[in-house]
Every structure is written in structure tokens, then in C-alpha cells.
Amino acid sequence: MPYRYYRRHWDDTRGDEFDAWGHSTWFFEVADDGLPVRQVEMYAAGPVMRYGPDHEEDRYAGLSEAPLYEPGDDWSRFEITEAEFERAWKPADQDRRRSM
């Protein structure tokens, strides 16, 4: 199954106890049905979260359970290559292991 890859920056903060992490950039690997398969969340203050089939959630958040976009939504301006996604994914995996 071919996937699509996206990077999206949010200026909004979390609005929860981790609000001090600041704004974030999210990377998504998305299936044909619009559901994220893997996602990376990188926060301005440094925390990096990774969610996918082997780690769907933790105390901070989790893999999105809803389609990333509605039919007809144009996310083409957020599209990135698989290689760009993988560069974000790999360091996130290493960061998680260091923080455990």
C-alpha cells in the first residue's frame, strides 16, 4: 500500500500541562484512507514524540485515530517525501530511547 507523507507546523500550543513545550511540527505517514500510520511530533522546547503500530500512545498523546483530512481537502502544500519523513522518524526513535 503506497503511503503519502506530510509535514505540518502548528503555532498553537497544546493547552494542557505540557503547554510550555511550545508550538510544534508534526510529520505524518498516511494510508489511502487518510489515517495516519506513523506520526512524529516535534515541539519547540525539545520534546519529540513518535507514534506508530509498535507504540500507539503514551501519557503525552497518541497516534491519531481519525483521518488526517476530509475528502476534498488539499494538503498538497504540506506534502513531503518519504525520505524527509524517515529523517524525522529516526531521530525521534533515538530520542525516545534516551529519555526512558
C-alpha positions in Angstrom: 0.0 0.0 0.0 1.6 3.3 -1.0 1.6 6.0 1.7 1.7 9.8 1.5 3.9 11.9 3.7 3.1 15.3 5.2 4.8 17.9 7.5 2.6 20.5 9.2 3.5 23.2 11.6 1.1 24.4 14.3 1.6 27.8 16.1 -0.9 26.8 18.8 0.4 25.2 21.9 -1.1 22.0 23.5 -3.2 23.8 26.0 -2.5 21.2 28.7 0.1 20.5 31.3 2.7 20.3 28.6 1.8 23.7 27.1 5.4 25.0 27.9 6.7 22.7 25.1 5.5 25.5 22.7 4.5 25.2 19.1 5.0 22.0 17.2 5.8 20.5 13.8 4.1 17.2 13.0 5.2 14.6 10.4 2.7 12.0 9.1 2.8 8.8 7.2 -0.8 8.4 5.9 -2.6 5.5 4.3 -5.0 5.8 1.4 -7.9 6.1 3.8 -6.4 9.2 5.3 -5.5 7.5 8.6 -2.0 8.2 10.0 0.1 5.0 10.1 3.1 6.8 11.9 3.4 10.3 13.2 6.2 12.4 14.8 5.6 15.4 16.9 8.5 17.8 17.4 8.0 20.6 20.0 9.9 23.9 20.1 11.2 23.2 23.6 12.8 20.0 22.5 10.4 17.0 23.2 9.9 14.7 20.3 7.1 12.1 20.3 6.8 9.1 18.0 3.6 7.0 17.4 3.0 4.1 15.2 2.0 0.4 15.2 4.5 -0.5 17.8 3.8 2.5 20.1 0.3 3.8 19.6 0.0 6.0 22.7 1.6 7.1 26.0 0.9 9.6 28.7 1.5 12.6 26.4 -0.7 11.7 23.4 -1.1 9.0 20.7 -1.4 8.1 17.1 -4.4 9.9 15.5 -7.4 7.7 15.2 -9.2 10.0 12.8 -8.5 10.6 9.1 -5.9 13.4 8.7 -8.1 15.3 6.2 -11.6 15.3 4.8 -12.3 14.3 1.2 -11.6 17.3 -1.0 -9.2 18.9 1.4 -6.0 20.0 -0.3 -2.9 19.0 1.7 -0.6 19.2 -1.2 1.3 22.2 0.2 2.2 20.1 3.2 3.4 17.0 1.3 7.0 15.8 1.7 9.0 12.9 0.5 9.3 9.6 2.3 13.0 10.3 2.9 12.1 13.6 4.7 9.6 11.7 6.9 12.2 9.0 7.7 14.7 11.6 8.7 12.2 12.9 11.2 11.2 9.4 12.3 14.8 8.1 13.0 15.9 10.8 15.4 12.6 10.6 17.2 13.2 6.9 17.9 16.7 7.6 19.2 15.4 10.5 21.4 12.7 8.2 23.0 15.3 5.7 24.0 17.5 8.3 25.6 14.6 9.6 27.7 13.5 6.2 29.0 
